Amino acid sequence: MSGSNIKSRYMTQKAAIALLATAVLLVVVPIILIIIYMIANGYSSLSWDFLTQAPAQAGKTGGILPAIIGTIYLMLGTIIFALPVGVTAGIYLSEYARNNWVTRLVNMAILNLAGVPSIVFGLFGLGVFVMTFNLGMSLIAASLTLASQALAMTITTSREAITAVPKEYREGSLAIGVSRWQTIRYVVLPQASPGILTGAILAMSRAAGETAPIIVVGAAFLVGGLPGSPFDRFMALPYHLYTVSAHIPGMPADIKWGVALVLIAMVLFFNILVTMVRFESRKR
């Protein structure tokens, strides 16, 4: 190979690396600047009372504890309802379903489901869970609505994680007489669990930040206390942030940014927690 060709390939590689680094910076730098801006404008409102008290005077005083607890309930409810169904569907589509037009139609429907606007899921939850199943405007109706929205992401990530497990693992297990289901349960799923947990992280993060669906299925700006049962109304940080920012005159700016900062910190905490679990699972 001539020296000019080697030099040309070297320059192409350097240009590609520079382009990729630029793309990463274009994504990371704005996020860092937004977080710094939120910290600079909202840290003054953060205090123990702000995190442990209920709001008062339409959110101008007091704290945001009911909104924090309601958001945690929503995230957990979304995972409880979405993860088993999503993983089961991913197992069927990747291990049992035949490669025919029906399976391809289902896969296309799942991809299209991921692009449906969130308010449409809110109306779906209102019509199905609130009215048809008589769950009322409640925490469980909101959790089921967000779980329906998260299903497409959960199914897709689960299916891809399961498909990525090498075929040799399955063939080796089946060769020693292990049944197909035992192979999936004890060989495939442990190997695919990091990818499945990634889907769970994304679903939880999206559930924590959704506003439009929960408005029509049970979220309230102010409630008397914490939810006593899954059938009670609840507060949530995204809806609380939307209301104090757009509908409460004279709301101090530091409270708005403080609520946003708590929401971002909560999502980041859960992401780090699940990432640590995923890392330990991958090590095992």
N, C-alpha and C positions, 0 to 999 in steps of 0.2 A: 504494500500500500504506500502510495507516495506521501511525502510530507505535507503537500497542500491539502490532500483529502483528510489527513489526521487533524490538521489545523482547522479545517472547515467543520469537522464533526465536533471538535473541542469548542469552537465558537458557538455552534448550534446548541450544544449542551449548556453552556454558560448562559446563553440567551433564554433558554427554556427555564433554567433555575431562577433567573432574574424575573421572568414573567410570573412564575408561580409564587415567588416571594412577594411580588407586588400585589398579586391577588389576595394573598393571605393578609397583608397589611391593610388592604382596602376593607377587609372584613373586620379585622381585630381592632384596628386603631379607632374607628368610630364607636365601637362597643366600649372600649376603655374610656374614651372621652365622655360618653354618656354616663357611665358609672361614676367617674370623677365629678361630673357636674351634679349628679344626684347627691353624692356624698357632701359636696360643698354647700348645697342648698338645703339639705334635709337633716344633716347630722344634729343640728341644734335642737330639733324637736324630739329626738330620741332620748327617752328616759325610762326608768322603771315604771313610772305611772303610765306613760304613754303605751307601754307594752302590756300592762296588766289591768288596766281599767277599761270600763265601757265608755263609749262616746257620750258626750253631753253637749247641749246647746247646738244641736244639728252637726256635731262633729267638730265644732270650733274649740272645744275643750275636752278634757277626759282623754281616753285612750282608744285603742283599736283591738282589744283582746277578743271580742266576739268575732270580728272579721278574720283574725288570725286563726282562731279555732275552726271557724266555718270553712276557711280555705283548706286547712289540713284535712278536715272531714271530706271535702270534695275530692281532693287528690287521692286519698285512701279509697274512697268509694269508687272512683273511676277505675283504679287498678283492680279492686276486688271483683268488679263486674266485667271489666274488659279483658284482663289478662287470661283467665281460664278459657274464655270463649275464643280469644284471638290465638292462643297457643294451640288449642284443640283444632281449630280451623286450619292453622298452619301445618300441623302434623298431617291432617287428612289430605290437604292439597299437595303436599310434598312427598308423602309416603304411600298414600293409598289411591288417590284419584288418578284415573287414566288420562293420558294425554289426548283428549278429544276436544271437539268443539264446545261441549258443555263446560269443561274445565277452563278452556280459554275464555269463554264468555264470563265465567265467574271471576277469573283473574282480572279481566277488563273492568268488570263492575266494581271490584274492590279498588282498583286504581282510580276510577271515576268517583268513588265514594270519598276518597281523600281530598278531592277538589270541591266538594259541596260547601257553600258558605255556611258559617257557623250559625247564623240566624235561622237557616232552614232546619238545622238540627233542633234549635230551640222550639220552632213551631211543631216539629215532629214530636218532641217530648211533651209539648202542651197537649197535642191531640191524642197521643197514645198513652203516656204514663199518667198525666194529670187527669184527663177526662175519661178515657176508655177504661183504664185500670183503677180509676178513682183513688190515686195516690195523693191527690191534692197538690197545692203549692208547697213543696216540701224538699227536704234535703235528699231523700232517696230518689225523688223524681229528677232532681238536678244531677245526681250521680249517675243515674241510668242514661240521662240525656248525653252527658259528657262521655260516658262509656261507649255509647253508640257512635259518637264522633271519633273516639279513639280506636275503634275496632279496625278501621282500614290500616292505620299505621301499625297496630299491634300484629295483625295478620301478616302484613307484608314483611316486617322485620323478622317475625318468627319463621316464616316460610324460607326467607333467604338464609337465615342462620342455620336452619335444619338442612337445607340443600347444600350449604357450604361444607358440611361434615363429609370427609372423604368416604367414597364408596367402599374402600378397603376395610373400614371399621365395621360396616354392616356385613360384608361378605365374610369377614373373619368370625364374627359372632354367629352368623347363621351356619357357618361350616362346622361349628362344634355342637350344633343341635339346639341352640337357643331359639325360642320362638320369635316371630317378627315383632310382636308388641314388647317383649322383654328386651329385644335389641334396641328398639326405639327408646324405651324407658331408661335403661341402664347404660346404654352406649351413646346413642345419638343425642338425647336431650342434655346430658351433662356437658357434652362438647359444644352444644349450641346455646347453652345458658348465657354466656356473655352477650351474644347478639340479641337474645330474647330480652335480657335486662336492659339493653340499649333501647329497645322499643318501649319498655316500661318507663324509662327515664323520659323519653320524648313525650309519651302520653301524659305522664304526671305534670311535666312542665307546661304542656299546652293546656291541661285542665286548670292549672293554677292561674293562668293568664286570661282565660275566657270570660267575657262579659255578656255578650249578646245572648247566648243560649240560656244562661242562668237567670236573666232578668224575667223571662216569661214563664219560668217553671218553679220559682220559689225564693229567689234572693230578695232580701229586703235591705233598705238603707239603715233602719234602726229597728231593733227587736228588744224585747224586755230582758233577755239574758241569753245564755248559751243554749243550743238545741238540746232538749231533754230526750228526744227520740228521733229516729230517722224521718218521722212524719211531721216534724216541726219546721217552720220557716227558719232562715239562717241569714247571717251576714257573710260577705266574702270580700276579700281585699280588692279585686279588680272592680267590682261594682261600687264599693265604697270610694275608691280612688276616682272613678268616673263621676260620681255624684258630688263629692267635695270639690272637684275641679271645675265642673260645668254648671252646677245647679245651686250652690250655696253662696250667696253674695257675701263678700267680706271675709272669705275664708283665708286665714294666714297662709302665705306661700310655703313657709317651712313645714306646715302640716301636710300639705299636698306632696311635697317631695319626701317627707318622712314616710308617708304611706307607701309611696313608690319604692323607696329604699328598702323597706321591710319586705315588700313583695319580692323584689329582686333577690334579697338575702335569703328568703325562704326557699325560692326555687333553686338558688345556688347550693344551699345546704343539702336539699334532697338530692340534687345531682351528684354532689360529692359523696354523699352517703351511699347511694346506689352504685356509683363508680367504684368505691372501695369494695363493696360486695362483689361486683363484677370482677375486679382485679384478683380478689382472693379465690373466686371460683375458677378463673383462668389459670391461676397457679396450681390449684389442685388438679 
